[in-house]
Amino acid sequence: MIRPCPHCAAKNRIPATHLADRGRCGACKQTLPPLAEPMDVDASRFNEIISAAKVPILVDFWAPWCGPCKMAAPELAKAAQAMAGKALVIKVNTEQEPALASQFGVRSIPYFAVFRDGQLQADQAGLIGAAQLQQLALNVN
């Protein structure tokens, strides 16, 4: 994954295993914070992150036309900020990745799923707030 440095804007390649870790910018050597915002992913990045991450991954299956999905976006951002370093938040556009949505039986959106060690641990359909998203993501074994 490529992440810009918040200090110098240099692009840094971060392996999926370290997205939730603090790192160091290759250019300015300043600290790179853990990922603290939802990341849009395609099927290949989804599989890479799910299989490699060392923390729980909260996945938001959504679509651009979905009103409740639009309402969930700021709550998802709050949850991602609060869980930085403890969990990752990724987003899958079901219009662009219908096979991925089908693979996990997504029937209604927004649909939230939590993965740990490559396995689905919990899921929840429907609009929920940031606190419930955090609880869903962090209460997996």
N, CA, C and O atoms as CSV, one atom per row, in Angstrom:
chain,resi,resn,atom,element,x,y,z
A,1,MET,N,N,0.839,-1.168,0.000
A,1,MET,CA,C,0.000,0.000,0.000
A,1,MET,C,C,0.897,1.249,0.000
A,1,MET,O,O,1.969,1.248,0.605
A,2,ILE,N,N,0.466,2.269,-0.656
A,2,ILE,CA,C,1.209,3.525,-0.699
A,2,ILE,C,C,0.504,4.532,0.210
A,2,ILE,O,O,-0.691,4.788,0.060
A,3,ARG,N,N,1.257,5.099,1.151
A,3,ARG,CA,C,0.708,6.110,2.059
A,3,ARG,C,C,1.604,7.335,2.033
A,3,ARG,O,O,2.825,7.215,2.130
A,4,PRO,N,N,1.001,8.524,1.902
A,4,PRO,CA,C,1.813,9.745,1.934
A,4,PRO,C,C,2.209,10.099,3.366
A,4,PRO,O,O,1.449,9.872,4.308
A,5,CYS,N,N,3.389,10.650,3.511
A,5,CYS,CA,C,3.857,11.120,4.812
A,5,CYS,C,C,3.087,12.391,5.168
A,5,CYS,O,O,2.963,13.281,4.326
A,6,PRO,N,N,2.567,12.499,6.396
A,6,PRO,CA,C,1.854,13.718,6.784
A,6,PRO,C,C,2.782,14.919,6.968
A,6,PRO,O,O,2.317,16.056,7.046
A,7,HIS,N,N,4.089,14.672,7.037
A,7,HIS,CA,C,5.056,15.750,7.267
A,7,HIS,C,C,5.640,16.304,5.969
A,7,HIS,O,O,5.750,17.519,5.807
A,8,CYS,N,N,6.016,15.410,5.037
A,8,CYS,CA,C,6.693,15.876,3.818
A,8,CYS,C,C,5.973,15.470,2.532
A,8,CYS,O,O,6.395,15.852,1.440
A,9,ALA,N,N,4.902,14.708,2.651
A,9,ALA,CA,C,4.089,14.237,1.521
A,9,ALA,C,C,4.789,13.189,0.652
A,9,ALA,O,O,4.270,12.829,-0.405
A,10,ALA,N,N,5.948,12.697,1.072
A,10,ALA,CA,C,6.614,11.630,0.321
A,10,ALA,C,C,5.748,10.372,0.361
A,10,ALA,O,O,5.094,10.095,1.366
A,11,LYS,N,N,5.747,9.622,-0.724
A,11,LYS,CA,C,4.971,8.391,-0.795
A,11,LYS,C,C,5.795,7.246,-0.225
A,11,LYS,O,O,6.941,7.028,-0.617
A,12,ASN,N,N,5.187,6.519,0.706
A,12,ASN,CA,C,5.862,5.407,1.375
A,12,ASN,C,C,5.110,4.114,1.096
A,12,ASN,O,O,3.884,4.066,1.205
A,13,ARG,N,N,5.837,3.075,0.740
A,13,ARG,CA,C,5.239,1.762,0.522
A,13,ARG,C,C,5.166,1.057,1.883
A,13,ARG,O,O,6.183,0.826,2.536
A,14,ILE,N,N,3.948,0.728,2.287
A,14,ILE,CA,C,3.719,0.078,3.576
A,14,ILE,C,C,3.134,-1.309,3.314
A,14,ILE,O,O,2.087,-1.413,2.675
A,15,PRO,N,N,3.778,-2.373,3.788
A,15,PRO,CA,C,3.203,-3.709,3.621
A,15,PRO,C,C,1.900,-3.831,4.415
A,15,PRO,O,O,1.728,-3.169,5.438
A,16,ALA,N,N,0.994,-4.672,3.945
A,16,ALA,CA,C,-0.295,-4.860,4.620
A,16,ALA,C,C,-0.112,-5.276,6.074
A,16,ALA,O,O,-0.943,-4.940,6.918
A,17,THR,N,N,0.957,-5.999,6.380
A,17,THR,CA,C,1.192,-6.443,7.756
A,17,THR,C,C,1.489,-5.282,8.695
A,17,THR,O,O,1.383,-5.435,9.912
A,18,HIS,N,N,1.858,-4.127,8.156
A,18,HIS,CA,C,2.254,-2.997,9.001
A,18,HIS,C,C,1.346,-1.775,8.894
A,18,HIS,O,O,1.713,-0.700,9.368
A,19,LEU,N,N,0.171,-1.915,8.284
A,19,LEU,CA,C,-0.730,-0.767,8.157
A,19,LEU,C,C,-1.190,-0.230,9.511
A,19,LEU,O,O,-1.472,0.962,9.637
A,20,ALA,N,N,-1.269,-1.087,10.516
A,20,ALA,CA,C,-1.720,-0.651,11.840
A,20,ALA,C,C,-0.558,-0.248,12.748
A,20,ALA,O,O,-0.777,0.116,13.903
A,21,ASP,N,N,0.665,-0.308,12.241
A,21,ASP,CA,C,1.845,0.019,13.047
A,21,ASP,C,C,2.331,1.439,12.779
A,21,ASP,O,O,2.034,2.035,11.743
A,22,ARG,N,N,3.083,1.962,13.740
A,22,ARG,CA,C,3.812,3.207,13.495
A,22,ARG,C,C,5.038,2.848,12.661
A,22,ARG,O,O,5.635,1.784,12.828
A,23,GLY,N,N,5.392,3.747,11.773
A,23,GLY,CA,C,6.563,3.508,10.942
A,23,GLY,C,C,7.387,4.770,10.837
A,23,GLY,O,O,7.200,5.711,11.608
A,24,ARG,N,N,8.292,4.789,9.888
A,24,ARG,CA,C,9.147,5.943,9.672
A,24,ARG,C,C,9.164,6.259,8.184
A,24,ARG,O,O,9.315,5.365,7.352
A,25,CYS,N,N,9.010,7.532,7.856
A,25,CYS,CA,C,9.041,7.978,6.468
A,25,CYS,C,C,10.431,7.728,5.893
A,25,CYS,O,O,11.437,8.039,6.531
A,26,GLY,N,N,10.487,7.170,4.698
A,26,GLY,CA,C,11.761,6.917,4.056
A,26,GLY,C,C,12.490,8.186,3.661
A,26,GLY,O,O,13.714,8.177,3.528
A,27,ALA,N,N,11.758,9.286,3.468
A,27,ALA,CA,C,12.380,10.539,3.027
A,27,ALA,C,C,12.794,11.425,4.194
A,27,ALA,O,O,13.967,11.782,4.311
A,28,CYS,N,N,11.847,11.786,5.061
A,28,CYS,CA,C,12.156,12.758,6.123
A,28,CYS,C,C,12.434,12.109,7.476
A,28,CYS,O,O,12.843,12.792,8.415
A,29,LYS,N,N,12.217,10.797,7.584
A,29,LYS,CA,C,12.475,10.018,8.805
A,29,LYS,C,C,11.531,10.351,9.963
A,29,LYS,O,O,11.756,9.901,11.086
A,30,GLN,N,N,10.477,11.134,9.707
A,30,GLN,CA,C,9.480,11.421,10.736
A,30,GLN,C,C,8.593,10.184,10.922
A,30,GLN,O,O,8.543,9.302,10.064
A,31,THR,N,N,7.897,10.144,12.061
A,31,THR,CA,C,7.015,9.022,12.365
A,31,THR,C,C,5.800,9.018,11.445
A,31,THR,O,O,5.159,10.047,11.232
A,32,LEU,N,N,5.499,7.845,10.906
A,32,LEU,CA,C,4.271,7.637,10.147
A,32,LEU,C,C,3.260,7.018,11.103
A,32,LEU,O,O,3.516,5.943,11.645
A,33,PRO,N,N,2.134,7.657,11.323
A,33,PRO,CA,C,1.144,7.097,12.234
A,33,PRO,C,C,0.467,5.870,11.623
A,33,PRO,O,O,0.506,5.690,10.406
A,34,PRO,N,N,-0.155,5.024,12.452
A,34,PRO,CA,C,-0.912,3.904,11.899
A,34,PRO,C,C,-2.092,4.434,11.079
A,34,PRO,O,O,-2.531,5.568,11.270
A,35,LEU,N,N,-2.585,3.621,10.188
A,35,LEU,CA,C,-3.721,4.003,9.361
A,35,LEU,C,C,-4.898,4.370,10.256
A,35,LEU,O,O,-5.299,3.575,11.106
A,36,ALA,N,N,-5.454,5.562,10.074
A,36,ALA,CA,C,-6.526,6.048,10.944
A,36,ALA,C,C,-7.729,6.540,10.150
A,36,ALA,O,O,-8.534,7.322,10.655
A,37,GLU,N,N,-7.851,6.083,8.908
A,37,GLU,CA,C,-9.019,6.437,8.108
A,37,GLU,C,C,-9.413,5.225,7.271
A,37,GLU,O,O,-8.575,4.373,6.978
A,38,PRO,N,N,-10.688,5.144,6.885
A,38,PRO,CA,C,-11.107,4.026,6.040
A,38,PRO,C,C,-10.356,4.043,4.709
A,38,PRO,O,O,-10.110,5.106,4.139
A,39,MET,N,N,-9.999,2.869,4.226
A,39,MET,CA,C,-9.261,2.741,2.968
A,39,MET,C,C,-10.128,1.986,1.963
A,39,MET,O,O,-10.589,0.879,2.243
A,40,ASP,N,N,-10.351,2.588,0.787
A,40,ASP,CA,C,-11.064,1.908,-0.294
A,40,ASP,C,C,-10.147,0.846,-0.890
A,40,ASP,O,O,-8.978,1.108,-1.173
A,41,VAL,N,N,-10.692,-0.360,-1.076
A,41,VAL,CA,C,-9.880,-1.452,-1.612
A,41,VAL,C,C,-10.621,-2.185,-2.725
A,41,VAL,O,O,-11.851,-2.202,-2.773
A,42,ASP,N,N,-9.843,-2.787,-3.613
A,42,ASP,CA,C,-10.393,-3.685,-4.622
A,42,ASP,C,C,-10.190,-5.119,-4.116
A,42,ASP,O,O,-9.689,-5.324,-3.011
A,43,ALA,N,N,-10.576,-6.094,-4.919
A,43,ALA,CA,C,-10.514,-7.491,-4.475
A,43,ALA,C,C,-9.097,-7.941,-4.134
A,43,ALA,O,O,-8.905,-8.650,-3.146
A,44,SER,N,N,-8.106,-7.549,-4.924
A,44,SER,CA,C,-6.744,-8.010,-4.635
A,44,SER,C,C,-6.204,-7.382,-3.349
A,44,SER,O,O,-5.574,-8.068,-2.544
A,45,ARG,N,N,-6.442,-6.102,-3.153
A,45,ARG,CA,C,-5.998,-5.471,-1.898
A,45,ARG,C,C,-6.768,-6.027,-0.708
A,45,ARG,O,O,-6.199,-6.220,0.366
A,46,PHE,N,N,-8.067,-6.285,-0.895
A,46,PHE,CA,C,-8.875,-6.888,0.160
A,46,PHE,C,C,-8.225,-8.185,0.618
A,46,PHE,O,O,-7.986,-8.384,1.809
A,47,ASN,N,N,-7.941,-9.065,-0.334
A,47,ASN,CA,C,-7.350,-10.368,0.012
A,47,ASN,C,C,-5.983,-10.217,0.657
A,47,ASN,O,O,-5.656,-10.947,1.593
A,48,GLU,N,N,-5.186,-9.286,0.173
A,48,GLU,CA,C,-3.860,-9.049,0.749
A,48,GLU,C,C,-3.967,-8.583,2.202
A,48,GLU,O,O,-3.253,-9.084,3.071
A,49,ILE,N,N,-4.851,-7.635,2.461
A,49,ILE,CA,C,-4.997,-7.093,3.818
A,49,ILE,C,C,-5.591,-8.131,4.755
A,49,ILE,O,O,-5.093,-8.322,5.864
A,50,ILE,N,N,-6.658,-8.808,4.318
A,50,ILE,CA,C,-7.325,-9.799,5.165
A,50,ILE,C,C,-6.356,-10.909,5.570
A,50,ILE,O,O,-6.380,-11.368,6.712
A,51,SER,N,N,-5.514,-11.335,4.648
A,51,SER,CA,C,-4.605,-12.447,4.951
A,51,SER,C,C,-3.365,-12.016,5.730
A,51,SER,O,O,-2.762,-12.843,6.413
A,52,ALA,N,N,-2.968,-10.749,5.648
A,52,ALA,CA,C,-1.695,-10.331,6.238
A,52,ALA,C,C,-1.804,-9.502,7.515
A,52,ALA,O,O,-0.865,-9.482,8.310
A,53,ALA,N,N,-2.906,-8.830,7.726
A,53,ALA,CA,C,-3.004,-7.901,8.860
A,53,ALA,C,C,-2.884,-8.623,10.199
A,53,ALA,O,O,-3.350,-9.750,10.364
A,54,LYS,N,N,-2.248,-7.945,11.146
A,54,LYS,CA,C,-2.037,-8.503,12.486
A,54,LYS,C,C,-3.106,-8.045,13.475
A,54,LYS,O,O,-3.070,-8.424,14.645
A,55,VAL,N,N,-4.050,-7.236,13.016
A,55,VAL,CA,C,-5.118,-6.701,13.862
A,55,VAL,C,C,-6.458,-7.024,13.201
A,55,VAL,O,O,-6.484,-7.404,12.030
A,56,PRO,N,N,-7.573,-6.881,13.926
A,56,PRO,CA,C,-8.878,-7.084,13.286
A,56,PRO,C,C,-9.089,-6.083,12.148
A,56,PRO,O,O,-8.584,-4.961,12.191
A,57,ILE,N,N,-9.834,-6.504,11.142
A,57,ILE,CA,C,-10.168,-5.638,10.013
A,57,ILE,C,C,-11.675,-5.497,9.945
A,57,ILE,O,O,-12.396,-6.485,9.807
A,58,LEU,N,N,-12.147,-4.262,10.043
A,58,LEU,CA,C,-13.563,-3.957,9.882
A,58,LEU,C,C,-13.781,-3.585,8.423
A,58,LEU,O,O,-13.165,-2.646,7.918
A,59,VAL,N,N,-14.653,-4.317,7.748
A,59,VAL,CA,C,-14.926,-4.085,6.329
A,59,VAL,C,C,-16.323,-3.506,6.181
A,59,VAL,O,O,-17.289,-4.042,6.725
A,60,ASP,N,N,-16.423,-2.409,5.440
A,60,ASP,CA,C,-17.703,-1.794,5.105
A,60,ASP,C,C,-18.009,-2.123,3.652
A,60,ASP,O,O,-17.338,-1.634,2.744
A,61,PHE,N,N,-19.032,-2.961,3.431
A,61,PHE,CA,C,-19.522,-3.220,2.079
A,61,PHE,C,C,-20.594,-2.174,1.812
A,61,PHE,O,O,-21.572,-2.088,2.555
A,62,TRP,N,N,-20.423,-1.380,0.762
A,62,TRP,CA,C,-21.290,-0.233,0.513
A,62,TRP,C,C,-21.494,-0.038,-0.990
A,62,TRP,O,O,-20.886,-0.729,-1.807
A,63,ALA,N,N,-22.362,0.920,-1.337
A,63,ALA,CA,C,-22.565,1.307,-2.738
A,63,ALA,C,C,-22.820,2.808,-2.788
A,63,ALA,O,O,-23.384,3.370,-1.849
A,64,PRO,N,N,-22.411,3.462,-3.871
A,64,PRO,CA,C,-22.546,4.921,-3.970
A,64,PRO,C,C,-23.991,5.421,-3.953
A,64,PRO,O,O,-24.239,6.553,-3.539
A,65,TRP,N,N,-24.945,4.605,-4.391
A,65,TRP,CA,C,-26.344,5.021,-4.452
A,65,TRP,C,C,-27.080,4.820,-3.127
A,65,TRP,O,O,-28.226,5.249,-2.995
A,66,CYS,N,N,-26.456,4.189,-2.162
A,66,CYS,CA,C,-27.101,3.786,-0.902
A,66,CYS,C,C,-27.104,4.928,0.114
A,66,CYS,O,O,-26.047,5.345,0.587
A,67,GLY,N,N,-28.299,5.433,0.448
A,67,GLY,CA,C,-28.424,6.513,1.429
A,67,GLY,C,C,-27.865,6.155,2.797
A,67,GLY,O,O,-27.072,6.921,3.345
A,68,PRO,N,N,-28.255,5.001,3.376
A,68,PRO,CA,C,-27.698,4.625,4.674
A,68,PRO,C,C,-26.172,4.465,4.655
A,68,PRO,O,O,-25.506,4.722,5.658
A,69,CYS,N,N,-25.621,4.039,3.507
A,69,CYS,CA,C,-24.157,3.919,3.390
A,69,CYS,C,C,-23.506,5.293,3.499
A,69,CYS,O,O,-22.464,5.446,4.137
A,70,LYS,N,N,-24.126,6.287,2.873
A,70,LYS,CA,C,-23.612,7.659,2.959
A,70,LYS,C,C,-23.680,8.166,4.393
A,70,LYS,O,O,-22.787,8.882,4.845
A,71,MET,N,N,-24.748,7.793,5.115
A,71,MET,CA,C,-24.884,8.195,6.514
A,71,MET,C,C,-23.866,7.472,7.397
A,71,MET,O,O,-23.433,8.010,8.416
A,72,ALA,N,N,-23.487,6.263,7.008
A,72,ALA,CA,C,-22.525,5.479,7.793
A,72,ALA,C,C,-21.098,5.987,7.636
A,72,ALA,O,O,-20.270,5.771,8.521
A,73,ALA,N,N,-20.795,6.658,6.529
A,73,ALA,CA,C,-19.415,7.068,6.235
A,73,ALA,C,C,-18.767,7.888,7.349
A,73,ALA,O,O,-17.639,7.577,7.731
A,74,PRO,N,N,-19.430,8.936,7.902
A,74,PRO,CA,C,-18.770,9.686,8.975
A,74,PRO,C,C,-18.600,8.861,10.257
A,74,PRO,O,O,-17.638,9.059,10.999
A,75,GLU,N,N,-19.521,7.950,10.513
A,75,GLU,CA,C,-19.405,7.080,11.688
A,75,GLU,C,C,-18.231,6.120,11.508
A,75,GLU,O,O,-17.496,5.837,12.454
A,76,LEU,N,N,-18.068,5.628,10.297
A,76,LEU,CA,C,-16.949,4.738,9.990
A,76,LEU,C,C,-15.619,5.469,10.152
A,76,LEU,O,O,-14.651,4.907,10.664
A,77,ALA,N,N,-15.581,6.726,9.712
A,77,ALA,CA,C,-14.362,7.534,9.852
A,77,ALA,C,C,-14.025,7.766,11.324
A,77,ALA,O,O,-12.859,7.704,11.713
A,78,LYS,N,N,-15.043,8.033,12.140
A,78,LYS,CA,C,-14.822,8.214,13.587
A,78,LYS,C,C,-14.271,6.930,14.201
A,78,LYS,O,O,-13.333,6.963,14.997
A,79,ALA,N,N,-14.860,5.808,13.825
A,79,ALA,CA,C,-14.408,4.520,14.361
A,79,ALA,C,C,-12.966,4.238,13.940
A,79,ALA,O,O,-12.165,3.775,14.752
A,80,ALA,N,N,-12.632,4.511,12.685
A,80,ALA,CA,C,-11.264,4.280,12.198
A,80,ALA,C,C,-10.265,5.122,12.976
A,80,ALA,O,O,-9.192,4.639,13.339
A,81,GLN,N,N,-10.608,6.368,13.233
A,81,GLN,CA,C,-9.728,7.265,13.995
A,81,GLN,C,C,-9.531,6.732,15.416
A,81,GLN,O,O,-8.411,6.704,15.926
A,82,ALA,N,N,-10.619,6.315,16.043
A,82,ALA,CA,C,-10.551,5.830,17.426
A,82,ALA,C,C,-9.794,4.504,17.540
A,82,ALA,O,O,-9.182,4.226,18.572
A,83,MET,N,N,-9.834,3.692,16.492
A,83,MET,CA,C,-9.204,2.367,16.551
A,83,MET,C,C,-7.818,2.327,15.913
A,83,MET,O,O,-7.251,1.245,15.764
A,84,ALA,N,N,-7.263,3.460,15.538
A,84,ALA,CA,C,-5.948,3.497,14.881
A,84,ALA,C,C,-4.923,2.718,15.709
A,84,ALA,O,O,-4.752,2.973,16.901
A,85,GLY,N,N,-4.256,1.784,15.073
A,85,GLY,CA,C,-3.262,0.958,15.748
A,85,GLY,C,C,-3.838,-0.301,16.367
A,85,GLY,O,O,-3.093,-1.218,16.712
A,86,LYS,N,N,-5.177,-0.357,16.516
A,86,LYS,CA,C,-5.825,-1.524,17.123
A,86,LYS,C,C,-6.652,-2.324,16.130
A,86,LYS,O,O,-6.906,-3.510,16.337
A,87,ALA,N,N,-7.071,-1.674,15.053
A,87,ALA,CA,C,-7.866,-2.319,14.005
A,87,ALA,C,C,-7.735,-1.496,12.730
A,87,ALA,O,O,-7.385,-0.316,12.773
A,88,LEU,N,N,-8.017,-2.125,11.604
A,88,LEU,CA,C,-8.026,-1.434,10.317
A,88,LEU,C,C,-9.457,-1.345,9.815
A,88,LEU,O,O,-10.277,-2.215,10.106
A,89,VAL,N,N,-9.755,-0.304,9.067
A,89,VAL,CA,C,-11.076,-0.139,8.470
A,89,VAL,C,C,-10.890,-0.020,6.960
A,89,VAL,O,O,-10.185,0.862,6.470
A,90,ILE,N,N,-11.538,-0.929,6.237
A,90,ILE,CA,C,-11.476,-0.880,4.780
A,90,ILE,C,C,-12.889,-0.855,4.214
A,90,ILE,O,O,-13.841,-1.292,4.860
A,91,LYS,N,N,-13.007,-0.336,2.995
A,91,LYS,CA,C,-14.305,-0.199,2.341
A,91,LYS,C,C,-14.284,-0.923,1.003
A,91,LYS,O,O,-13.327,-0.812,0.237
A,92,VAL,N,N,-15.360,-1.671,0.730
A,92,VAL,CA,C,-15.509,-2.384,-0.533
A,92,VAL,C,C,-16.767,-1.875,-1.222
A,92,VAL,O,O,-17.871,-2.015,-0.695
A,93,ASN,N,N,-16.601,-1.284,-2.400
A,93,ASN,CA,C,-17.725,-0.812,-3.201
A,93,ASN,C,C,-18.342,-2.028,-3.887
A,93,ASN,O,O,-17.718,-2.633,-4.759
A,94,THR,N,N,-19.565,-2.387,-3.495
A,94,THR,CA,C,-20.206,-3.595,-4.025
A,94,THR,C,C,-20.575,-3.467,-5.502
A,94,THR,O,O,-20.784,-4.476,-6.175
A,95,GLU,N,N,-20.657,-2.250,-6.007
A,95,GLU,CA,C,-20.916,-2.047,-7.437
A,95,GLU,C,C,-19.674,-2.400,-8.257
A,95,GLU,O,O,-19.793,-2.916,-9.368
A,96,GLN,N,N,-18.503,-2.131,-7.726
A,96,GLN,CA,C,-17.253,-2.421,-8.429
A,96,GLN,C,C,-16.732,-3.822,-8.130
A,96,GLN,O,O,-15.978,-4.386,-8.922
A,97,GLU,N,N,-17.127,-4.382,-6.999
A,97,GLU,CA,C,-16.643,-5.706,-6.576
A,97,GLU,C,C,-17.816,-6.625,-6.222
A,97,GLU,O,O,-17.902,-7.091,-5.085
A,98,PRO,N,N,-18.729,-6.899,-7.179
A,98,PRO,CA,C,-19.893,-7.737,-6.856
A,98,PRO,C,C,-19.517,-9.166,-6.460
A,98,PRO,O,O,-20.208,-9.777,-5.645
A,99,ALA,N,N,-18.449,-9.700,-7.014
A,99,ALA,CA,C,-18.039,-11.065,-6.663
A,99,ALA,C,C,-17.616,-11.152,-5.202
A,99,ALA,O,O,-17.891,-12.146,-4.529
A,100,LEU,N,N,-16.954,-10.122,-4.717
A,100,LEU,CA,C,-16.526,-10.092,-3.316
A,100,LEU,C,C,-17.744,-10.019,-2.395
A,100,LEU,O,O,-17.806,-10.711,-1.379
A,101,ALA,N,N,-18.703,-9.180,-2.758
A,101,ALA,CA,C,-19.932,-9.075,-1.965
A,101,ALA,C,C,-20.671,-10.410,-1.960
A,101,ALA,O,O,-21.176,-10.839,-0.922
A,102,SER,N,N,-20.733,-11.053,-3.094
A,102,SER,CA,C,-21.400,-12.347,-3.199
A,102,SER,C,C,-20.678,-13.415,-2.383
A,102,SER,O,O,-21.319,-14.251,-1.745
A,103,GLN,N,N,-19.355,-13.390,-2.402
A,103,GLN,CA,C,-18.551,-14.367,-1.664
A,103,GLN,C,C,-18.892,-14.363,-0.181
A,103,GLN,O,O,-18.865,-15.409,0.467
A,104,PHE,N,N,-19.214,-13.189,0.361
A,104,PHE,CA,C,-19.513,-13.092,1.790
A,104,PHE,C,C,-21.005,-12.965,2.077
A,104,PHE,O,O,-21.395,-12.615,3.191
A,105,GLY,N,N,-21.832,-13.245,1.090
A,105,GLY,CA,C,-23.274,-13.284,1.290
A,105,GLY,C,C,-23.897,-11.945,1.629
A,105,GLY,O,O,-24.872,-11.886,2.378
A,106,VAL,N,N,-23.348,-10.873,1.090
A,106,VAL,CA,C,-23.896,-9.544,1.356
A,106,VAL,C,C,-25.233,-9.431,0.633
A,106,VAL,O,O,-25.289,-9.492,-0.595
A,107,ARG,N,N,-26.316,-9.267,1.406
A,107,ARG,CA,C,-27.662,-9.161,0.850
A,107,ARG,C,C,-28.231,-7.756,0.991
A,107,ARG,O,O,-29.082,-7.345,0.204
A,108,SER,N,N,-27.761,-7.023,1.992
A,108,SER,CA,C,-28.208,-5.639,2.187
A,108,SER,C,C,-27.012,-4.817,2.642
A,108,SER,O,O,-26.073,-5.334,3.247
A,109,ILE,N,N,-27.068,-3.529,2.337
A,109,ILE,CA,C,-25.963,-2.641,2.687
A,109,ILE,C,C,-26.506,-1.425,3.418
A,109,ILE,O,O,-27.659,-1.054,3.201
A,110,PRO,N,N,-25.720,-0.797,4.272
A,110,PRO,CA,C,-24.345,-1.165,4.576
A,110,PRO,C,C,-24.275,-2.503,5.311
A,110,PRO,O,O,-25.167,-2.865,6.079
A,111,TYR,N,N,-23.208,-3.206,5.052
A,111,TYR,CA,C,-22.954,-4.491,5.679
A,111,TYR,C,C,-21.532,-4.443,6.211
A,111,TYR,O,O,-20.587,-4.199,5.461
A,112,PHE,N,N,-21.388,-4.676,7.498
A,112,PHE,CA,C,-20.077,-4.610,8.141
A,112,PHE,C,C,-19.636,-6.019,8.516
A,112,PHE,O,O,-20.418,-6.801,9.057
A,113,ALA,N,N,-18.390,-6.333,8.228
A,113,ALA,CA,C,-17.827,-7.642,8.552
A,113,ALA,C,C,-16.478,-7.434,9.229
A,113,ALA,O,O,-15.734,-6.515,8.889
A,114,VAL,N,N,-16.177,-8.295,10.184
A,114,VAL,CA,C,-14.895,-8.222,10.888
A,114,VAL,C,C,-14.118,-9.506,10.615
A,114,VAL,O,O,-14.623,-10.614,10.795
A,115,PHE,N,N,-12.879,-9.321,10.177
A,115,PHE,CA,C,-11.984,-10.441,9.894
A,115,PHE,C,C,-10.799,-10.391,10.845
A,115,PHE,O,O,-10.315,-9.321,11.213
A,116,ARG,N,N,-10.351,-11.566,11.228
A,116,ARG,CA,C,-9.134,-11.687,12.042
A,116,ARG,C,C,-8.430,-12.949,11.584
A,116,ARG,O,O,-9.067,-13.990,11.425
A,117,ASP,N,N,-7.140,-12.872,11.371
A,117,ASP,CA,C,-6.355,-14.021,10.911
A,117,ASP,C,C,-6.956,-14.647,9.651
A,117,ASP,O,O,-6.956,-15.868,9.493
A,118,GLY,N,N,-7.465,-13.802,8.761
A,118,GLY,CA,C,-8.004,-14.266,7.493
A,118,GLY,C,C,-9.399,-14.852,7.537
A,118,GLY,O,O,-9.922,-15.275,6.506
A,119,GLN,N,N,-10.016,-14.885,8.715
A,119,GLN,CA,C,-11.326,-15.513,8.871
A,119,GLN,C,C,-12.389,-14.500,9.285
A,119,GLN,O,O,-12.125,-13.584,10.064
A,120,LEU,N,N,-13.598,-14.683,8.750
A,120,LEU,CA,C,-14.733,-13.860,9.155
A,120,LEU,C,C,-15.078,-14.194,10.603
A,120,LEU,O,O,-15.310,-15.356,10.935
A,121,GLN,N,N,-15.111,-13.182,11.463
A,121,GLN,CA,C,-15.378,-13.379,12.885
A,121,GLN,C,C,-16.748,-12.868,13.314
A,121,GLN,O,O,-17.373,-13.434,14.211
A,122,ALA,N,N,-17.214,-11.798,12.673
A,122,ALA,CA,C,-18.493,-11.195,13.056
A,122,ALA,C,C,-19.013,-10.383,11.886
A,122,ALA,O,O,-18.249,-9.952,11.023
A,123,ASP,N,N,-20.333,-10.179,11.866
A,123,ASP,CA,C,-20.905,-9.321,10.837
A,123,ASP,C,C,-22.168,-8.650,11.355
A,123,ASP,O,O,-22.767,-9.081,12.340
A,124,GLN,N,N,-22.554,-7.583,10.663
A,124,GLN,CA,C,-23.719,-6.794,11.067
A,124,GLN,C,C,-24.227,-6.056,9.835
A,124,GLN,O,O,-23.469,-5.341,9.180
A,125,ALA,N,N,-25.501,-6.226,9.522
A,125,ALA,CA,C,-26.105,-5.480,8.419
A,125,ALA,C,C,-26.845,-4.279,8.992
A,125,ALA,O,O,-27.397,-4.347,10.090
A,126,GLY,N,N,-26.852,-3.189,8.250
A,126,GLY,CA,C,-27.603,-2.003,8.647
A,126,GLY,C,C,-26.727,-0.919,9.238
A,126,GLY,O,O,-25.566,-1.137,9.587
A,127,LEU,N,N,-27.320,0.246,9.336
A,127,LEU,CA,C,-26.628,1.430,9.830
A,127,LEU,C,C,-26.406,1.347,11.337
A,127,LEU,O,O,-27.359,1.155,12.093
A,128,ILE,N,N,-25.165,1.487,11.776
A,128,ILE,CA,C,-24.840,1.552,13.203
A,128,ILE,C,C,-23.817,2.662,13.419
A,128,ILE,O,O,-23.129,3.080,12.488
A,129,GLY,N,N,-23.728,3.129,14.655
A,129,GLY,CA,C,-22.853,4.244,14.986
A,129,GLY,C,C,-21.410,3.831,15.234
A,129,GLY,O,O,-21.075,2.646,15.248
A,130,ALA,N,N,-20.568,4.836,15.430
A,130,ALA,CA,C,-19.129,4.623,15.619
A,130,ALA,C,C,-18.836,3.728,16.819
A,130,ALA,O,O,-17.980,2.847,16.736
A,131,ALA,N,N,-19.533,3.941,17.928
A,131,ALA,CA,C,-19.281,3.138,19.132
A,131,ALA,C,C,-19.597,1.667,18.882
A,131,ALA,O,O,-18.849,0.788,19.311
A,132,GLN,N,N,-20.705,1.395,18.186
A,132,GLN,CA,C,-21.070,0.012,17.886
A,132,GLN,C,C,-20.088,-0.608,16.889
A,132,GLN,O,O,-19.775,-1.795,16.981
A,133,LEU,N,N,-19.606,0.192,15.938
A,133,LEU,CA,C,-18.605,-0.310,14.994
A,133,LEU,C,C,-17.320,-0.695,15.723
A,133,LEU,O,O,-16.721,-1.730,15.430
A,134,GLN,N,N,-16.905,0.131,16.663
A,134,GLN,CA,C,-15.700,-0.179,17.444
A,134,GLN,C,C,-15.899,-1.448,18.252
A,134,GLN,O,O,-15.018,-2.306,18.304
A,135,GLN,N,N,-17.060,-1.564,18.882
A,135,GLN,CA,C,-17.343,-2.751,19.687
A,135,GLN,C,C,-17.339,-4.004,18.811
A,135,GLN,O,O,-16.785,-5.033,19.195
A,136,LEU,N,N,-17.955,-3.914,17.641
A,136,LEU,CA,C,-17.986,-5.041,16.709
A,136,LEU,C,C,-16.569,-5.464,16.325
A,136,LEU,O,O,-16.252,-6.653,16.321
A,137,ALA,N,N,-15.722,-4.491,16.003
A,137,ALA,CA,C,-14.363,-4.786,15.531
A,137,ALA,C,C,-13.434,-5.275,16.631
A,137,ALA,O,O,-12.625,-6.176,16.407
A,138,LEU,N,N,-13.542,-4.694,17.802
A,138,LEU,CA,C,-12.562,-4.984,18.853
A,138,LEU,C,C,-12.950,-6.136,19.767
A,138,LEU,O,O,-12.131,-6.584,20.569
A,139,ASN,N,N,-14.176,-6.623,19.663
A,139,ASN,CA,C,-14.614,-7.716,20.526
A,139,ASN,C,C,-14.557,-9.065,19.829
A,139,ASN,O,O,-15.419,-9.917,20.042
A,140,VAL,N,N,-13.539,-9.259,18.995
A,140,VAL,CA,C,-13.331,-10.560,18.353
A,140,VAL,C,C,-12.104,-11.207,18.978
A,140,VAL,O,O,-11.205,-10.522,19.465
A,141,ASN,N,N,-12.080,-12.527,18.958
A,141,ASN,CA,C,-10.956,-13.253,19.574
A,141,ASN,C,C,-9.751,-13.259,18.691
A,141,ASN,O,O,-8.721,-13.824,19.057
